[in-house]
Amino acid sequence: MTTLADLAELVRAPAALSVPGDVVAGAAAAGALGPRTPALAGASVLLYWAGMAANDWADRGLDAEERPERPIPSGRITPAAAVGLAAGLTAAGVGLAAAVGGRRAAALAVPLAATIWGYDLLAKNTAAGPAVMAACRGLDVLLGASGGRLTRALPAAATVAAHTWTVTALSRREVTGAEATLPMRTLAGTAVVAASAAVPGVRRAVARPEDPTVARPDRSRRAAVAAVLPAALAGWYAARYGAAQVEVVRDPSAGRVRAAVGAGITGLPALQGALTARSGAGLLGLAVAAAAPLGRRLARKVSPT
């Protein structure tokens, strides 16, 4: 009999903590933070879980050889149940996005869902796989920006997409191990991503008229904090994920690769927090980043890869 633990393993439930930050970062960049943002984040989580279930359904034959302990090859979840769950979660995610965000959100949720399924069914094992997965994350950021000016969220979307490319490229070597040049390339990509997120942006998320009662030194201190916080969060992201990749350079075995992929997934909220903070929502950026250590703890119980 299928249990909730089996379903959580199928959809890699803890990894979903890396998802809401996409929407929040996009909304912050586009000046669209508001009551709809949590619901759009929920829609994003549903689509993410749909992709995980569809991924295991598509890989059920390969997993029978390489990962027989996974829910489908072990017999704990049937293939029909997995693909049915994936379809249901997809419909729920797109429906929720359309219900709360209207046509603009639906116009992004539909291609996002199509790209997720396209990756799982067609692109995953091709040279285009990392780019397609990166597109999924980029669209996810833009989903959060759907209530504002999308063009303002393009840099954040590109940054998250670039990070996703590095994680996906590594994940293709989780079973076989990698050649040392691969983590060297992804490590260079991580450095560029972190540097991009650390640069202070235009403060749109919390823009408000200047308060004449606030002393100029206080405003200066606030400006300093606004500049330092994105850099600190980006540095946290780079240190955690970068260290795991350095270990792969030293020892490109399958186990080290899986650890680096896990670090990339669970460390993403720190990057999303930096992007949120650089748009002016410092406290919200810290809240997003707080999902990183929580995700690491939960990953010890349910693997995010």
N, C-alpha and C positions, 0 to 999 in steps of 0.2 A: 504493500500500500504506500502510495506517494505521501510524503510528509512535507511540512513547511520547510524543514531543513533541506530536503531534496530540492525543492523549488528555489530556495535561496542560493543553493550551490549552482543550480542550472543558470540562473540569471546573474550570478556573481553579485549578490545583493550589496555587499559592502562597497564595491566599486562605484555604486550609484552616488556615493558621497562626493565623487569627483565631477558630478554632472550639474547640479544647481548653480555652481559658480560660473558656468558658461553663460547662462541666462542673466545672472546678476551683473557680470562684467559687461555684457552687451548692453543691458539696460542702462547701466551707469554711464557708459561711454556715449550713448545716444540721448542722454537726458530723459530717459523713459522710466526711471524707477517709480513704482507706484503700486497700487493694490493688485494689479494684474500680474506683477512679477512673480510672486510665489506660485500662482496657478500655472504660469508658463513654465516655471522650474519643475513643477509636478509633471506637466506634459512631457518635458524633456526626459525626466527619469523613466516614465513609462516607455518612451521610445528607446531609451538605452537598454532597459530590461528586455524589450522585444528583440533588439539586435543580439543580445547575449543568447536568448533562447533559440533564435533562428541560426545563430552561429553553431551552436551545439547540434542542432538538427542537421545542418548542412555537413558538419564534420563527423557525423556519427560513425561512418565507416572507418575513417582514419583514426578516430579516438578508440575504436575497438582494438586497434593494434598498438597505439602509442599511449593512450590514457584510458585503459579499461575501467578505471575507478570512477570515471565521470558518470553522471546520473543516467544518461541514455544507454551506453554500452553495458553498464552494470545492471541494467534492468529495473532500476528504481523509478524511472520515468520512461514512458513509451514514446517512440518517435511521433506518433499522432498527437499525443498530449503536448509535446514540446512545440510542434509547429502550430498547433491550435492556440497555445498560450501566446506564442509570438504574434500571431495574427490578431488575437484579441487585444493584446497590449498596444499594438500598432494603431488599431482603430480607436482605442481609448485615448492614446496620446494625441493623435491628430484631432479627434473630436474635442478634447479638452482645450487644445490650443485655439481651435476655431471658435469655441464657445466663449472664451474669455478675451481673445485678441482679435476676433473678427477676420475679415478677408486678408488683412496684411499678415497676421500670424499664420493663417491657413496657407498662404502663398509660400511660406517658408517651411511649415511643418510637413507639407506634402512632399516637396523635394527632399527634405531631410529623411523622411521615412523611406522614400524610394532609394536614396543613396545608401542608407543602412542595409536594406535588403540587397541592393546591387553589390555591396561589398561582400556580404555573407555568401551569396549565391554565385557571383561571377568573378569579382575582382580579387578576392582574398589571396589566392595563390598565384597571382600574376604580378608582373613588375609594377602594375598600376595600384596594387593594394595599399601601400602606405599613403599615396596621394588621395585615394578615394576615402580612406578613413580620416585623413586630415580634413577633407571637405566636409565630412559629417560633423566634426567638431566646430569647424568654421561656421557652418549653417546653424549650429546650435547656439553659438554666440549671437548670430544675427536674429535668431528667433526672439531672444531677449530684447533686442533693439527694435523689434517690429512696431512698437508704439511710439518711436521717436524717429530721428534722422539716421537711417541705416549707414550712410556714408561715414558718419562719425565713429561707428563701431567697427569699421573695416580693419583698422590697425589691430584692435584687440582680437578680432576674428583670425587675422593672419598669424598673430603670435600664438594663440592656442592651437591653430592648425599646424604650425611648425613644430610645436612640442609634440603633438600627436603623431606627426610623421616619425619623429625619433623613436617614440615608444613602439609604434607599429613595426618599424623596420627591425627593431630588436626582437619583438615578439615572434617574428618569423623564424627565429633561431632558438626558441625555447626548448626544443626537444633535441636538436642536433648539436647545439653549441655554435659559436660564431668565430669567424676569423677576426684577428685583432684589429683590422682596419675598420670594421663596422662600428664598434663602440667608439673608436677615435673620431669617426665622422659624426656620430650622434652626439658625442660630447661637445664637439665644436658647435653643433646646432643648438645644444642646450645653453652654451655660453652666449650665443647671439640672442636667443629667446629671453634669457634672464636680463641681458643688457637692455633689450627693447622694453621690457616691462618696468625696469628701474627708472627710466627717464620720466620725469614728471610731465604730465599732460595738461591739457586745458581743463580747468575745474568746472565741469558742467553739471555734475550730479547734485551739488548743493549750492548752486549759484544763488546769491541773495544780495540785496542792496547793502552797501557798506554801512555799518553801524557807527555813527559819529561818537557814541559814548564809549566805544572801545579804544583804549589807548593804542598808539601806534606800536609800541614794543610788544603788546599782546598780539597784535595782528602779525607782527614779524615772527613771533614764536609759532603762531599757527601756520604761517607759510613755511617755516622751517620744518615743522612736523609733517606737513603735507608733502614736502619734498623728500624727507628721509624715509617715511613709512613705505612707499612703494619699493625703494631700494632695499630696505631691510627684508621685506617679504620676498622680493625677487632673489636676494642673496640666500635666504633660507631655502627656497626652492632649489636653487642651483647647488647649494652645498649637499643637500640630501640626495637629489637625483644624480648630481655629478659624481659624488663619491661612489655610488653604486656602479656607475659606468666605468669609473677608473678601475674598480675591481674586475670588471669584465675584460678590460685591456690587459690586466695582469694575468687573469685566468679566464679565458673565453669558454668555459664549460657551460653546459646547459643549465646547471643549477645557478651559476652566477648570472646568466642571462635572465632567467626567470626572476631572480631577486631584483635586477635592474628594472625589468618591466613592472614589477610590483611597486618599486619606488617611484617610477614615472607616473603610475596611475594614482597612487595614494598621495603623491606630492603635488599633484596638479592644483588642488585648492590653494596652495600657497601662491602659485603663479596667478590664479584667478583673483586672489585677494589683492595682489600687487596691482593688477590691471584695474580692479574696482577702486582701490585707493588712489591711483593716479588720476582718476576721473573726479576726485573730490569727495568720495564717500569713504573716509578713512575708517570709521568704526565698523561700517558694513564690510569693508575689506578685511578687517581683523576677524570678523565673525565668519566670513567665507574661509579664510585661511585656517581657522580653528578646526575645520573638518579634516585637515591633513593628519594630525596625530590620532584623531578618533578613527579615521580610516585605517591607519596602520595597526591599531589595536584589533579592530574587527577582522582585518586581513589574516590575523593569526588563527582565526576560527574558520573563516571561509575564504578560500583563495580568490584574489581579484583577477587572476590570469587564467 
